[in-house]
Amino acid sequence: MVTKSLELIFDFGSPNAYLCMKVLPELLDRTGADMIITPCLLGGIFKATGNKAPMIQYADAPAKLAYENLEMQRFIARHGLSKFRLNPHFPVNTLTIMRGAIAAEDEGNLDDYVDAVNRAMWEDGLKMDDADVAAAFLSANGFDGAALLARTQEPAIKAKLVANTEAAVARGVFGIPTFFVGDAMFFGKDRLGQVEETLA
């Protein structure tokens, strides 16, 4: 049997990435695909591509920004994602927790780490760029928070996140969430239908 893979270019700083991840399990079940999470730094992607976050990009177009928010509310309502709330500290600097994702991947528990930190960011509203907050949360959720945060300072961990980010930009990525099915790229939660068609 041929296995199909869906790759997600991911950073905790994207609320839309959180929303996608909440609906992806059913899509993966329907298509028989597995998922590969590739941690990248959204700020690095923006810097390399000249892209900006919607709240900045559409600051002078309030109607466009209002519509972006409307689309998000429709997606939340359609999928019953009642636990979601915008992080009160947004935008949160995700550098350390993304390096933590690289460390967690190295230790073989990236999926659990992503689930936990997504919850901290987009359900619990925690300030996850505060090292003490992050360490306490991780330790309360099955990780050794201090040890994991210590690993975020390892040169190899830092280098892997940079390499992932540069590789994503080289493939045409300009924002998150971005999906790949083979070489086919899809951006944003409103492309999940196309993602599913391609996997099917």
Secondary structure, 3 states (H helix, E strand, C coil): CCCEEEEEEECCCCHHHHHHHHHHHHHHHHHCEEEEEEECCHHHHHHHHCCCCHHHHCCCCHHHHHHHHHHHHHHHHHHCCCCCCCCCCCCCCCHHHHHHHHHHHHCCCHHHHHHHHHHHHHCCCCCCCCHHHHHHHHHHCCCCHHHHHHHCCCHHHHHHHHHHHHHHHHCCCCCCCEEEECCEEEECHHHHHHHHHHHC
